[in-house]
Amino acid sequence: MVAPLLEVLLLRVLRRRADAEAASGAVPARPTRLVGAAHRVDTVGYVAERTSVLLQREGAPVEVLPAGSLVLPPLLPRTRASYAVLTHEPVDVRLRLGPFDTLDARTVHQVELLLGVALVDAPSVLHDLVDTDARLRDVAGDGGPPRPGAPEGPDALDGLGERLLGRLARELSSRTTDAVRRRTLADLTDLSLGVVLDESLPHVLLGGALERTTLEVVDVDWPTEGHGRPAVPAALPGGALTLPVRPAATP
């Protein structure tokens, strides 16, 4: 434990350092990951604005530290503690999903989405997010060997960001499957797949932990060769359209 007065003094020093860096005119880079990589706590730090920190001390559950909190290394040198930084700024996530079957039994082979998403700034919701991740890890380890790429060891922060993106992809894939199979291929092309998905996909994801801010359909592999919209029949002289050639009926 740290005496309250000492904690206040440490926070004051760290905030002054951060204010000095901000006053230098350096523009902070836009975050590219919802959850940063896990690192060992080996020095004193504090949680910056628009971020939260997941802190795991050896033998203890994960803590969620809001902005302005002090992060202290373990008092005992052999005790391990690790942390990961969560940003609450919007982050662009690109996902490739598919295949999806339409109502008229056509297959949309792949949909590439570009989403803007942001983690909510609510410690209780972030606690639930981490607890759900731990339960899913336990389920993945039951009844057989761990799934490929599953994190090993007791540190729940290792690979957390990648697992959250995997959960996001599965949730969006399920929702997109429902949206596409209720419509024919003509519906999807006439209405625009982007409009359909924007109306069908929720704005709050991962049990309320993630907010969708933007949605763009970057590319669609329709049930035709190549990418883009389904091919339009080529026009013939006189305004006729090419039609499939049917073999003549045999007598």
C-alpha positions in Angstrom: 0.0 0.0 0.0 1.1 3.6 -0.7 0.3 6.4 1.7 -2.4 8.7 0.3 -0.1 11.8 0.5 2.7 10.0 -1.4 0.2 8.8 -4.0 -1.0 12.4 -4.6 2.6 13.6 -4.9 3.5 10.8 -7.4 0.4 11.6 -9.5 1.2 15.3 -9.5 4.7 14.6 -10.8 3.5 12.3 -13.5 0.8 14.6 -14.6 3.2 17.5 -14.9 5.5 15.4 -17.0 2.6 14.5 -19.3 1.4 18.1 -19.5 5.0 19.2 -20.5 5.0 16.6 -23.3 1.6 17.8 -24.5 2.8 21.4 -24.4 5.7 20.5 -26.7 3.3 20.4 -29.6 3.7 16.8 -30.4 0.5 15.4 -31.9 -0.3 12.0 -30.4 -0.7 9.2 -32.9 -4.2 7.9 -33.5 -4.5 4.5 -31.8 -4.7 1.5 -34.1 -5.5 -1.2 -31.5 -8.3 -1.4 -28.9 -6.0 -3.2 -26.5 -2.3 -2.8 -26.3 0.2 -5.6 -25.7 0.7 -6.8 -22.2 3.8 -5.5 -20.4 5.4 -6.0 -17.0 4.9 -3.3 -14.4 8.5 -2.3 -13.6 8.1 1.4 -12.9 5.6 4.0 -11.6 3.1 5.3 -14.0 -0.4 6.7 -14.3 -3.4 6.1 -16.6 -3.7 8.8 -19.3 -6.9 10.5 -20.3 -9.2 8.5 -22.7 -7.6 5.3 -21.6 -8.0 2.6 -19.0 -5.5 0.1 -17.8 -6.1 -3.6 -17.1 -3.7 -4.6 -14.2 -3.1 -8.2 -13.2 -1.1 -9.0 -10.2 0.2 -12.5 -9.6 -2.5 -14.6 -7.8 -5.1 -11.8 -8.1 -8.0 -11.0 -10.5 -7.6 -8.4 -13.2 -8.2 -4.8 -12.0 -9.6 -2.0 -14.2 -7.9 1.3 -13.5 -9.6 4.4 -14.9 -7.9 7.5 -16.2 -5.9 9.3 -13.6 -5.1 6.2 -11.5 -1.6 5.4 -10.3 0.1 2.2 -11.5 2.7 0.9 -9.1 5.1 -2.0 -9.5 4.9 -4.9 -7.0 6.5 -4.3 -3.6 8.1 -7.7 -3.6 10.7 -8.1 -6.3 9.8 -11.7 -7.2 6.1 -10.8 -7.5 4.9 -10.4 -11.1 2.4 -7.8 -12.3 1.4 -7.0 -15.9 -0.7 -4.4 -17.5 -2.4 -3.6 -20.8 -3.7 -0.2 -22.0 -7.2 0.1 -23.4 -8.1 3.1 -25.6 -11.5 4.7 -25.6 -10.8 6.6 -28.8 -12.4 5.2 -32.0 -10.2 2.6 -33.8 -10.6 1.3 -37.3 -11.1 -2.4 -37.7 -11.1 -4.2 -41.0 -12.8 -7.6 -41.2 -13.4 -10.1 -44.0 -16.5 -12.2 -43.4 -18.3 -14.8 -45.4 -19.6 -16.8 -47.2 -23.3 -15.9 -46.8 -26.4 -17.4 -48.5 -29.2 -15.2 -49.7 -32.9 -15.9 -49.6 -32.9 -17.1 -53.3 -30.0 -19.5 -52.6 -27.2 -17.4 -54.0 -23.8 -17.2 -52.2 -22.1 -13.9 -51.4 -18.6 -15.3 -51.1 -17.0 -12.5 -49.0 -17.8 -9.1 -47.5 -15.0 -6.8 -46.4 -16.0 -4.3 -43.7 -14.3 -1.3 -42.3 -15.7 -0.4 -38.9 -15.0 2.4 -36.5 -15.4 1.0 -32.9 -14.6 2.3 -29.5 -14.5 0.6 -26.0 -16.9 2.2 -23.5 -15.4 4.0 -20.6 -17.1 2.1 -17.8 -15.0 0.0 -15.4 -17.9 -2.4 -14.6 -18.5 -3.1 -18.3 -14.8 -3.7 -18.8 -14.7 -6.0 -15.9 -17.5 -8.0 -17.5 -15.6 -8.0 -20.8 -12.5 -9.5 -19.1 -14.6 -12.0 -17.1 -16.3 -13.2 -20.3 -12.9 -13.6 -22.0 -11.7 -15.7 -19.0 -14.8 -18.0 -19.2 -14.3 -18.5 -22.9 -10.7 -19.4 -22.4 -11.8 -22.0 -19.8 -14.4 -23.4 -22.2 -11.8 -23.6 -25.0 -9.5 -25.6 -22.7 -12.1 -28.2 -21.6 -12.4 -31.6 -23.0 -9.3 -31.5 -25.2 -6.1 -29.6 -26.1 -6.2 -25.8 -26.3 -7.4 -24.4 -29.6 -4.8 -23.2 -32.0 -3.4 -19.8 -31.0 -4.9 -20.0 -27.6 -2.9 -18.1 -25.0 -1.0 -20.1 -22.5 -0.1 -19.4 -18.9 -2.0 -17.6 -16.1 -1.7 -14.1 -17.6 -5.2 -13.2 -18.8 -3.9 -10.1 -20.7 -1.8 -12.0 -23.2 -3.5 -11.9 -26.6 -6.6 -10.2 -25.2 -6.9 -7.8 -28.0 -6.7 -10.5 -30.6 -9.4 -12.6 -28.8 -11.7 -9.6 -28.7 -11.3 -9.0 -32.4 -12.1 -12.7 -32.9 -15.3 -12.4 -30.8 -16.2 -9.3 -32.8 -15.8 -11.0 -36.1 -17.9 -14.0 -35.0 -20.7 -11.7 -33.7 -20.8 -9.6 -36.9 -20.6 -12.7 -39.1 -23.7 -14.2 -37.3 -25.6 -10.9 -37.6 -24.6 -10.6 -41.3 -25.7 -14.1 -42.0 -29.2 -13.3 -40.6 -29.4 -10.1 -42.6 -28.4 -11.6 -45.9 -30.5 -14.8 -45.8 -33.7 -12.7 -45.3 -33.1 -10.9 -48.7 -32.7 -11.9 -52.3 -29.6 -11.0 -54.2 -31.6 -8.4 -56.1 -32.6 -6.9 -52.7 -29.0 -6.6 -51.6 -27.9 -4.9 -54.8 -30.9 -2.6 -55.2 -30.9 -1.4 -51.6 -27.0 -1.4 -51.2 -25.4 -3.9 -48.9 -24.0 -1.1 -46.9 -27.4 0.3 -46.1 -28.7 -3.2 -45.3 -25.9 -3.9 -42.8 -26.0 -0.5 -41.2 -29.6 -1.1 -40.4 -29.1 -4.7 -39.3 -25.9 -4.6 -37.3 -26.2 -3.3 -33.8 -24.4 -0.2 -32.7 -23.4 -1.8 -29.4 -21.4 -5.0 -29.5 -19.6 -7.5 -27.2 -22.2 -7.3 -24.5 -22.2 -3.5 -24.4 -18.5 -3.1 -24.2 -18.0 -1.9 -27.8 -19.7 0.9 -29.6 -19.9 1.0 -33.4 -19.3 4.5 -34.7 -19.0 4.0 -38.5 -19.5 1.2 -41.0 -18.3 1.0 -44.6 -18.5 -1.9 -47.0 -15.1 -1.9 -48.7 -15.6 -4.8 -51.1 -18.1 -7.6 -51.9 -17.4 -10.8 -53.7 -20.8 -11.3 -55.3 -21.8 -14.7 -56.7 -20.1 -13.9 -60.0 -16.5 -14.2 -61.1 -14.3 -11.5 -59.6 -15.3 -8.7 -57.3 -17.9 -5.9 -57.5 -21.5 -5.8 -58.3 -23.2 -8.8 -60.1 -22.5 -8.6 -63.8 -25.3 -6.9 -65.9 -26.3 -8.8 -69.1 -24.6 -7.2 -72.1 -26.8 -5.3 -74.5 -27.2 -6.5 -78.1 -28.1 -4.3 -81.1 -31.7 -3.4 -81.1 -32.0 -3.2 -77.3 -32.2 -7.0 -76.7 -30.3 -8.6 -73.8 -28.2 -11.6 -74.0 -29.9 -14.6 -72.4 -28.6 -18.1 -71.4 -28.7 -20.4 -74.4 -31.0 -23.3 -73.7 -30.5 -26.6 -75.7 -33.4 -27.3 -78.1 -35.8 -29.9 -76.8 -35.4 -33.3 -78.5 -38.6 -34.8 -79.9 
